[in-house]
Amino acid sequence: MTITPDKTMKKIEQAHAKVVAALKGRQVNQGKNRIILDRNREIRLENAKIRQKNEKIKDSNKKIPLIPTLRLKPLEKKHQVVLDKEADTKAMLKRRKPSVWLNKVEQIQRPWLRKKIACLVWWDFFSERMSGNAWDHLNHYIGISDTDRRATQDEVIPVLVRLGYTEHMAWSRITGMNGRKL
């Protein structure tokens, strides 16, 4: 795999920005829905009282009607599509077999970059496996020495995207948005 020019990084940044916008949209939507959920909780309590009163009323025509609950606001379609793609891709990558990961990593031409990518893939997809069920396919790449050339985010992100990471996953993984940095 060859390192791509700045144009590719701009496209990756734009795709990442779409996911960030969708995540912010979901956060705003959740805030609005929190108000609705709180009000629905109040309505359910009021309806419980109404039901108790209605149990004492014999004539069905005189029963007090229940208060209808409010509908939650759905996430905007454009945001939902972006977030669904992210989730689907992450699930697909988690199902990927270790031999496939190894094959893809070994296609990276530059040894120092291959080591870096192997370490990232190992941490992202291999590290959580229990020792009895561990995948050792990338273990020989682990332990980069200090004498190895350091990879930059502009070199690593496009390669992660070519391995199957979404632009957002790659960007977040390298820039530390998910709590881990390059």
C-alpha positions as CSV (number, residue, x, y, z in Angstrom):
1,M,0.0,0.0,0.0
2,T,1.3,3.4,-0.8
3,I,0.8,6.6,1.2
4,T,-1.8,8.8,-0.4
5,P,-1.6,12.5,-1.2
6,D,-3.2,15.4,0.8
7,K,-6.4,15.1,-1.3
8,T,-7.2,11.8,0.3
9,M,-6.6,13.3,3.8
10,K,-9.0,16.1,2.9
11,K,-11.7,13.5,1.9
12,I,-11.0,11.5,5.1
13,E,-11.4,14.7,7.2
14,Q,-14.7,15.6,5.4
15,A,-16.1,12.1,6.0
16,H,-14.9,12.3,9.6
17,A,-16.7,15.6,10.0
18,K,-20.0,14.1,8.7
19,V,-19.8,11.5,11.5
20,V,-19.0,14.1,14.1
21,A,-22.0,16.1,12.9
22,A,-24.2,13.0,13.1
23,L,-22.9,12.3,16.7
24,K,-23.6,15.9,17.7
25,G,-27.1,15.6,16.0
26,R,-27.7,12.4,18.0
27,Q,-26.6,14.2,21.2
28,V,-29.0,17.1,20.6
29,N,-31.8,14.7,19.7
30,Q,-31.1,12.7,23.0
31,G,-31.4,16.0,24.9
32,K,-34.7,16.8,23.3
33,N,-35.9,13.2,23.9
34,R,-34.8,13.4,27.5
35,I,-37.4,16.1,28.1
36,I,-40.1,14.0,26.4
37,L,-39.1,10.9,28.4
38,D,-39.3,12.9,31.6
39,R,-42.8,14.2,30.6
40,N,-43.9,10.6,29.6
41,R,-42.8,9.4,33.1
42,E,-45.0,12.1,34.6
43,I,-47.9,11.1,32.3
44,R,-47.5,7.4,33.3
45,L,-47.8,8.4,37.0
46,E,-50.9,10.5,36.3
47,N,-52.4,7.7,34.2
48,A,-51.8,5.3,37.1
49,K,-53.9,7.6,39.4
50,I,-56.6,7.9,36.7
51,R,-56.7,4.1,36.4
52,Q,-57.2,3.9,40.2
53,K,-60.1,6.3,40.0
54,N,-61.5,4.5,37.0
55,E,-61.6,1.2,38.9
56,K,-64.1,2.8,41.3
57,I,-66.4,4.0,38.4
58,K,-68.8,1.4,37.2
59,D,-70.3,3.3,34.2
60,S,-67.7,3.1,31.4
61,N,-69.1,6.3,29.9
62,K,-68.1,8.2,32.9
63,K,-64.5,6.9,33.1
64,I,-61.7,9.5,32.8
65,P,-59.7,9.1,29.6
66,L,-56.0,8.4,29.9
67,I,-53.5,11.0,28.9
68,P,-51.6,10.0,25.7
69,T,-47.9,9.8,25.9
70,L,-45.7,11.9,23.7
71,R,-43.7,10.6,20.8
72,L,-39.9,10.6,20.8
73,K,-38.2,12.7,18.1
74,P,-36.5,10.4,15.7
75,L,-32.9,11.1,14.7
76,E,-32.6,12.9,11.4
77,K,-32.4,10.4,8.5
78,K,-29.0,11.8,7.3
79,H,-27.5,11.3,10.7
80,Q,-29.0,7.9,11.2
81,V,-27.6,6.6,7.9
82,V,-24.1,7.8,8.8
83,L,-24.2,6.3,12.3
84,D,-25.6,3.0,11.0
85,K,-22.7,2.8,8.5
86,E,-20.3,3.3,11.3
87,A,-21.8,0.6,13.4
88,D,-22.1,-1.8,10.6
89,T,-18.5,-1.3,9.6
90,K,-17.3,-1.7,13.2
91,A,-19.2,-5.0,13.5
92,M,-17.8,-6.3,10.2
93,L,-14.3,-5.5,11.3
94,K,-14.8,-7.3,14.6
95,R,-16.0,-10.4,12.7
96,R,-12.9,-10.3,10.4
97,K,-10.7,-13.4,10.8
98,P,-7.2,-12.9,12.1
99,S,-5.7,-14.4,8.9
100,V,-7.5,-11.7,6.9
101,W,-6.1,-9.0,9.1
102,L,-2.6,-10.5,8.8
103,N,-2.9,-10.7,5.0
104,K,-4.0,-7.1,4.8
105,V,-1.2,-5.9,7.2
106,E,1.5,-7.8,5.3
107,Q,0.5,-5.9,2.1
108,I,1.7,-2.7,3.6
109,Q,5.0,-2.0,1.8
110,R,6.9,0.1,4.4
111,P,8.1,-2.0,7.4
112,W,7.9,0.8,9.9
113,L,4.3,1.7,8.8
114,R,3.4,-2.0,8.8
115,K,4.6,-2.4,12.4
116,K,2.6,0.7,13.5
117,I,-0.6,-0.5,11.7
118,A,-0.2,-4.0,13.1
119,C,0.1,-2.6,16.6
120,L,-3.1,-0.5,16.1
121,V,-5.1,-3.4,14.7
122,W,-3.8,-5.7,17.5
123,W,-5.0,-3.3,20.1
124,D,-8.3,-2.6,18.4
125,F,-9.3,-6.1,17.5
126,F,-7.0,-8.7,19.1
127,S,-6.2,-7.4,22.6
128,E,-9.6,-8.1,24.2
129,R,-9.5,-11.8,23.5
130,M,-8.9,-14.0,26.5
131,S,-5.5,-15.8,26.7
132,G,-7.0,-19.2,25.9
133,N,-8.7,-17.8,22.9
134,A,-6.1,-15.3,21.8
135,W,-5.1,-14.6,18.3
136,D,-1.3,-14.5,17.8
137,H,-1.3,-13.7,14.1
138,L,0.1,-10.1,14.6
139,N,2.2,-10.8,17.7
140,H,5.5,-10.7,15.9
141,Y,4.8,-7.0,15.0
142,I,4.3,-5.9,18.6
143,G,7.1,-4.1,20.4
144,I,8.3,-1.3,18.1
145,S,11.8,-0.3,19.0
146,D,12.7,3.4,19.5
147,T,15.0,3.3,16.5
148,D,12.1,2.7,14.1
149,R,10.8,5.7,12.1
150,R,7.7,7.2,13.7
151,A,4.6,7.3,11.6
152,T,2.6,10.4,11.2
153,Q,-1.2,10.6,11.3
154,D,-1.2,11.6,7.6
155,E,0.6,8.4,6.8
156,V,-1.4,6.1,9.2
157,I,-5.0,7.3,8.7
158,P,-5.3,6.5,4.9
159,V,-3.8,3.0,5.5
160,L,-6.3,2.3,8.3
161,V,-9.1,3.4,5.9
162,R,-7.8,1.1,3.2
163,L,-7.8,-1.8,5.8
164,G,-11.5,-1.2,6.3
165,Y,-11.7,1.3,9.2
166,T,-14.2,4.1,8.4
167,E,-12.7,7.5,8.1
168,H,-14.1,8.5,11.5
169,M,-12.8,5.4,13.2
170,A,-9.3,5.9,11.7
171,W,-9.3,9.7,12.5
172,S,-10.6,9.1,16.0
173,R,-8.1,6.3,16.6
174,I,-5.1,8.3,15.6
175,T,-6.0,11.8,16.9
176,G,-7.2,10.5,20.3
177,M,-10.9,11.3,20.1
178,N,-11.6,7.9,21.4
179,G,-9.2,8.2,24.3
180,R,-6.2,6.5,22.5
181,K,-3.6,8.3,20.5
182,L,-1.1,7.3,17.8
